[in-house]
Amino acid sequence: MGAYMAQLVFVDLETTGLDVEQNGIIEIGCIFEADGKREAENFQSLGNPGDVVYDAEAAEVHKISHEAIAAAPSLEQVLGQFDSRCADDAILSGWNTKFDESFLHKAYQRYGLNWRFDYHIFDVWSLYKRLQLIGKLPADMHLGLGTVAKHYNIIRDGEDHHRALTDIEWTWRLYRLAIEQEICPK
């Protein structure tokens, strides 16, 4: 009998800014993996966070209009749908995951949802930082998701960077590349 593998929840958020105390989540994109296999259905939704600060700089990056946010279901409803897909003790994963985890945790608190995630997070960025540290990536290379995705040629035509589902798709592809091709030597 094989060892139990916790569910990995690859999550990317688009937010109204960078301040977890003032800004809110407006889009969630997720890929779920259990026992080393990607689940068939992803999760993606816009969510209306209500009364939060909207930074012009964030809107310029993700290009999600105020009208689209206003028409979206409440963030509380979206989080409930997202949460129903997550196993107890799931491990959050992503690119620079601490940012997303902080916004997600704050939203769970705001809406009185039970934080079901393991206290560990798995940041795919760290795999590529290690490659940089051991000389497998240029020392001066910026380790932004788009830069690394382009370097490894995993971007497909028509994919729009800085939308949650696309960004998490790139993150998942980079994760699988690292695992399948063992690009992170021991």
N, C-alpha and C positions, 0 to 999 in steps of 0.2 A: 504494500500500500504506500503511495507517494505522500510526501509531506504536503500539508495544507498550505496553500498560497493565498494570502489576503487579497481581497479585491483592490486593484489599483484604480483610482478614480483620477484620470487625467482631466484637469479642469483649467479653463482659461476664462477670465472675466474681462469685460469692458466696464469701465467705471466713469463716473462724472468728474473724476479728478484723482489726485494721488493721496489725499488726506482721508484716512479711514474714519476720522471723527466728523468730517463735514460732508464728504462725498458719498456716493452710493453705487451699488451694482446696477448696471442697465442691460447687461447681456451675460449669459452663461453658456459656455460650450463645453461639452464633456464627451470623453471616450472612456468606456469602462472595459477593464480587462480582469478576468478571473481565471485562476489556474493557468496563467500564461497564454490565454486565448482572448482575443478581442471579442466583446459581445457584439451582436449584430446591429443593435440600434444605438446610435449616438443620442445625445440630448443637446438641444439648442433652443434657447428662448430669449427674447427680449423681456425685460421686467421693468415695471414702473416703481422706482424706489420712493416715490412720494416727495416730501419736502426736504430736499438736500441741495447742496451747492452744486451748480453746473459750471465747470471751468471751460472757458473757450478753447484752451490748449488741448484738453482731452477730446472735445468735440471735433477739433481739427484732425486729430489722429484717427479716431474710429469712424467719424463721419455718420454717426447715428443721429438723426434729426430729433429735435424736441417733440415734433408731431408723432414720430414713430414711438418714442418713449411714452408719451401721453396716452397713446392708443393701446399700449401693451398691457397684458394682465399685471396685477400687482406683483411686486417682488415677493411678497409673502406667499402668494399662490405658486409662483414659479419655483421658489425654494422648496415648497412642499412636494412638488412633482419631482424635482431633482433629488431630494432626500429619499423619496420612496424607491429610487433606483440604487441607492447606496447600501452596502452591507454594513452591519455593525463592525467596528474596528477596521473599516476600509482605510487605505492609505492614500492621502491626497498626493497627487503628482502633477508636475507641470514644468514650466520654464520660469525660473525666478519665482518659485512656488510660494515663498513667504509672503509676497505681496498679495496674491490671490487668497491665500489662507487667512490673512488678517482681515480682509474685507468679508470673506465668507463667515468667519467666526463672529465678527461684529453683527452681521445680518442675522445669523442664527440667534444671537443674544437678543437682538431687537425684537424678533418675532417669537421669542420663547420656544424655539426649537431645541431639542436635545442634541448636543454635539456628539455625534456618533463616531467620529473619526479617531483612529489611533493617534497617539501623540506624535508619532513620527511623520515626517513628510519626505517625499522622494523628489529631489530636484534634478531633472534631466540635465539642466545647465551644468551641474557639478561634474558630470561625465566628460563634458567637453572642456571644462576648465582643467580637469586632470590631463586631458590630451595636450592642452596648451602648456601645462607645467612640465610635461615630459618631452616637449619638443615636437609633438606630432601635429600641432597647429602653430601658425606664426605667433610669436610672443606679443606682437602689436595688434593682433586681430581683435576687433571688438566682438565680444561674445553675445551679441544680440541675436534673437531668434532668427530674424530675416537674414542676417549675415551668415550664420552657421548653416541655415537651410539652403541658401544659395551656394555656399562652399561645397556642400555635399550633394548638390543638384537634386533636391527632393521636391522642389516647387513645380507644380503642374500649371499649365496654361490656364489663365482665368481665375486663379486663386487670389483672393484679396486679403493681403496682410492687414493686421489690426482689426480683424473680426474674430470673435471668440472661437467659432468652430474651425475656421481655417488655421488659426494660430495653434490650437490644440492638436489638430491633425498633423501639422508640421512637427510639433513636439513629439507626438506619438511615433511618427516615422523616424525621427532622430533617435528616439529610445530604442525602437526595434533594430535600427541600423547598428547601434552600439552593441545590442545583445546578440543579434544574429551573425554579425561579422566580427564580433569580438574586437571592436576597434579600441577598446579600453583594456590594454594588456595588464596582467597581474603584476 
